[in-house]
Amino acid sequence: MLDINLLRKNLDDVVAALATRGVQFDTERFNQLEAKRKAVQVETENLQARRNTVSKLIGQLKSKGEDASKEMAESKDIPQQLNELEKQLSAIQHEMHDWLSGIPNTPHASVPVGDSEEQNVEVYRWVPGTDDPDAVPTPFEFEVKDHVALGEGIGLDFESARKIAGSRFMMLKGPIAKLHRALAQFMLDVQTEKHGYTECYTPYIANSSTLFGTGQLPKFKDDMFWVTKGGQNHTDEDEGPAEDLYLISTSEITLTGSVRDEILNTTDLPLRLTAHSPCFRSEAGSGGRDTRGIIRQHQFDKVEMVQIVHPEKSYEALDEMVEHAKTILQSLGLPYRVVSLCTGDMGFSAAKTYDLEVWLPAQNTWREISSVSNCEAFQARRLQARFRPEKGRPEFVHTLNGSGLAVGRALVAVLENYQQADGSVVVPEVLRPYMGGKERLVPNT
């Protein structure tokens, strides 16, 4: 959520910043709502002052033995008038809140300006065996197979998944299932043991309040899977009236949402949290993109990194989290690059985002495998997540999130980059302890 005080003080700057994201902020609507709010507040203050004046006047008249019936009648009407003004103010504030909840975050000044991913800026590239910052991975000496052709021989099963749940789901069996699990376990171990994150196991279902707080609602409701509990009108004696529930699209939702309505101590910061979870996305607007294989699925796994930090430390934390994602890719020996997303390609809640893109030989291109974002106070304001400084009133924390990594896409990258001419796949050395020492996955014949 945008800072209402910033809008009031620096409206032109906010409008200009949002314009770089392709968002036209309705200044006329904002000014009209602000004028209404101010008018109601002035009327309320005047009426409160009149109430005090009348109260004193009644006391003075009574002390003199004079008639105060007119003043008493006026005094009796004032509470109802104040109540009506309170309703008017609440309606104006709700309208402002609901409108602003659909406006994205303003980009940081360092974010490159652009309309689409074509204007993203590459800032780093790593290809094993070379220090050339412009290097492209060496082509294979044989005709490469894509991850589907490679995976089907070691347990990738789309037909069973389609029978169970429909398209854009997968079932993994045998060696490929173990490789998928090994990737997730390796990522968790690195993030917890090397980078100091606290491992969490979170709910896979979140309520609408949490989803609003992290920015998924209301804008991305149609991209979520909705669930019901005991019917739409279900109530629980311990939980109160039912609230809309959704399958999480990332554990960023639950990890960041864990500090909703909290006031943390300065000594609590930074919080570094990680979780391995399935992620569910209906992706209503994705059309026919990436329908082959497991690049774009309705259900996929991800190891998420979240940091809750002091506002003065958030850009330091952003750089740190990018390094944490890079560590995984380099440990796996996978070629990758880091790009700074332009204003028109960033996510709704982000003030600045770096994408890490891994090389996929079968597509002969780079594909996103991690997105690391600093949301500054945008999510915290929606979540009412604050910290108590040594002096002064509580302030909003800054929240950051990033993939460390997307497990399914890492699986794709390992299969394609480690494939051999005979169709087998070499297991990256760092994963072999998780694979019972196995060095190669050989397809069934």
Buried (B, 14 or more C-beta within 10 A) or exposed (E): BBBBEEBEEEBEEBBEBBEBBEBEBEEEEBEEBBEBBEEBEEBBEEBEEBBEEBBEBBEEBEEEEEEBEEBBEBBEEBEEBBEEBEEBBEEBBEBBEEEBBEBBBBBBEEBBEBEEEEBBEBEBBBBEEBEEEEBEBEEBEEEBBBBBBBBBBBBBBBEEBBEEEEEBBBBBEEBBBBBBBBBBBBBBBBBBEEBEBEBBEBBBBBBBBBBBBBBBBEBBBEBBBEEEEEEEEEEEEEEEEBEBBBBBBBBBBBBBBBBBEBBBEEEBBBBBBBBBBEBBBBBEEBEEEBEEBBBBBBBBBBBBBBBBBBBEBBBEBBEBBBEBBBBBBBBBBBBBBBBBBBBBBBBBBBBBBBBBBBBBBBBEEBBBBBBBBBBBBBBBBBBBBBBBEEEEEEBBBBBBBBBBBBBBBBBBBBBBBBBBEEBBBBBBEBBBEBBEEBEBBBBEE
